[in-house]
Amino acid sequence: MIADTPSTTYYAVIFTSLRTDGDHGYAEAAERMVELAREQPGFLGVESARGGDGLGITVSYWASEAAILAWKHHPEHSEIRERGRSTWYSACHTRVCRVERAYAFKTAT
């Protein structure tokens, strides 16, 4: 789904990754991280996609940089992030951006 973000300035965390072979508990952990993120103050939404070649992009949206830092330091998130580095990803990049403008299009139904 496309996240419903506000019209005011907000932040995006772009996480791009290359998966290793095999699940090794990845799907369950990814689902848990989205569930946990939704509970965090300042969380606005998330969008995620992964191609057949293992390249994935997840963009999470946040109300403030403080909310992003709180999420980064959440104990369960930190634990899963380390497991990602040791087990699930062969490479990953995280980028934090300030969204100043956004445009949308949706067909009438």
C-alpha positions in Angstrom: 0.0 0.0 0.0 1.0 3.6 -0.5 1.5 5.4 2.8 -0.8 8.3 3.6 1.6 11.1 4.5 0.9 14.6 5.7 1.0 17.7 3.6 3.5 19.3 6.0 7.2 18.6 6.1 8.1 15.1 7.4 11.0 12.7 7.1 11.7 9.5 5.1 14.1 6.7 6.0 15.0 4.8 2.8 16.4 1.4 3.5 17.8 -0.4 0.5 19.1 -4.0 0.8 20.3 -7.1 -1.0 19.1 -10.3 0.6 21.1 -13.4 1.1 19.6 -16.8 0.1 17.0 -18.4 2.3 14.4 -17.0 4.7 16.1 -17.8 8.1 13.2 -16.2 9.9 13.3 -13.0 7.8 9.6 -12.8 6.9 8.5 -13.1 10.5 11.0 -10.5 11.7 10.1 -8.1 8.9 6.4 -8.4 9.8 7.2 -7.8 13.5 9.3 -4.7 12.7 6.4 -3.1 10.8 4.0 -4.0 13.6 6.4 -2.5 16.2 7.1 0.6 14.1 3.4 1.3 13.9 3.4 1.6 17.7 6.1 4.2 17.8 5.3 7.9 18.4 5.9 9.9 15.2 5.5 6.9 12.8 3.5 8.0 9.7 3.6 4.9 7.4 5.8 2.5 5.4 6.1 1.3 1.8 8.2 -1.7 0.8 9.0 -3.7 -2.3 11.5 -6.5 -3.1 12.5 -7.8 -6.6 13.2 -11.4 -7.6 17.0 -10.5 -7.6 16.9 -9.8 -3.8 17.0 -6.0 -4.1 14.6 -4.5 -1.6 13.6 -0.9 -0.8 11.6 0.0 2.3 10.7 3.6 3.0 9.4 4.5 6.4 7.9 8.0 7.1 8.3 9.9 10.4 7.1 13.1 11.9 10.5 14.2 13.2 14.2 13.3 13.4 13.7 12.6 17.1 11.1 9.9 16.2 13.6 8.3 13.8 16.4 8.3 16.4 14.0 6.8 19.0 13.1 4.0 16.5 16.8 3.4 15.7 17.6 2.9 19.4 14.5 0.8 20.2 16.0 -2.4 21.7 14.0 -4.9 19.6 14.7 -3.0 16.4 18.5 -2.8 17.3 18.5 -6.6 17.8 16.8 -7.3 14.5 19.1 -4.8 12.7 22.1 -6.8 13.9 20.6 -10.0 12.8 20.0 -8.5 9.4 23.7 -7.6 9.1 24.8 -11.1 10.2 22.2 -13.3 8.4 19.7 -11.7 6.0 21.6 -9.0 4.0 24.7 -9.1 1.9 24.6 -5.3 1.6 22.4 -2.5 2.8 22.2 1.3 2.8 20.1 3.7 5.0 19.3 7.2 3.9 17.4 9.8 5.9 15.7 12.6 4.0 13.5 15.6 4.8 10.4 15.6 2.6 9.5 19.2 1.7 7.1 18.5 -1.2 5.2 15.5 -2.4 2.8 14.9 -5.3 0.2 12.3 -5.8 -2.0 10.9 -8.5 -4.9 8.5 -8.1 -7.5 7.4 -10.7 -11.1 7.9 -10.0 -13.0 4.7 -9.2 
